[in-house]
Amino acid sequence: MLKSSRELQVGQFVKSRAGRDKGKVFIVYEVINDAYVYVVDGDLRKLEKPKKKKVKHLKIEGNLDLNIQEVLLSKVHIENKWLKQKIESRLDLIRVRRDDSNG
């Protein structure tokens, strides 16, 4: 379990461990303080209305994507569709890795 937002960075893939969105993958959009971050998924939680989530209710899901981090930190206009595609690509990669390790 994550204890502090210091363990997270903007652009990090995370999975919700609690709440109605349990099991859903998000991208960290902004670190609010030590206990909270804003997360987005480009679908239900769009850039215009990110979800405020307790850090202790999140689990890091894979490595940090520096490309996503750079885009989010640069504050250039991005589409929610782009975020959704990045999450879907990450989920596809995770599925392939699981299949390879099980096969």
N, C-alpha and C positions, 0 to 999 in steps of 0.2 A: 504494500500500500504506500502511495506517495504521502509524504508528510508535509512537504513545503513546495511552493511554486518555484523555488530555486532549482528544483529537479527538472523543470519544464522550460521549454523555449518556444517562442513564436514559431509556427510552422511544424511543430511536433504533432505526430499522430497519436491520439489517445483514444482509449475505449472507456465508456461509462461503466462504472461498477455498481451504480445505484440510481434509483429513480425510475420514472416512466421510460427513460431512454436507455435503460440498462442494456449493455451489449452493443450499443451503437458506436460507430467510429466517428470521431470528430478531428478537427485540426485546431490547435491552440491559436487563437486570433490575437489575444492580448493578455498579458499578465497584469492582474489588478493589484494584488498584494500577496502576502505570503500564503494566504489560505484560499484565494479565489482566482480563477482565470475566466476569460470569455472564450467560448468555443463555437465553431461554425461547421456546417456540413454542406452548405450550398443547396440544401433541400428544405428541410423543416426549419433549420437554424441558419438563416441567410446572413450575409454580411451586414445588412441593414438592421438586423435584430439578433445579435449573437446571444447565446445562452450563457448566463453566469453560472459557473459550476464550482463546487468545492473541490479543491485539489485532492483531498482524501477519497473522493468518489471517482477518481480517474486512475487508469493504468496506462503506462506508456506502451504504445503499439508499434514496435519496430524502431528503426533509426530515424533521425532527423533528416528531412529533405531540405537541403540548403537552397534549392531553387525556389521552393514554396516560401521559405523563410525570407529570402531576398525580396520576393515580390510583395509579401505582406508588409514587411518593414519599409519598403520604398513608398508605400501609400499610393501607388499608381492605381488607376481604376481597373478592377478585375471583375469578371462576371462570376456569379454564383455557379454557373454551369461549369466553369473551369475548376472550381473547388470540388464539385461533385465528381468530376472526371478523375481528379487526383486521388480522391478517396476510393473510387471504384477500382482504379489501377492498383492501388496499394492492397485492396482486398483480394484482387485477382492474384497478385504476387504471393500473398500469404497462403491462398488456397493451393497454388502450384507447389509451393514449398512443402505444405502438409502432405499433398499427394505424393510428392517425390520421396518424402521420408517414410511414408506408409507403404509404398510400393516396392 
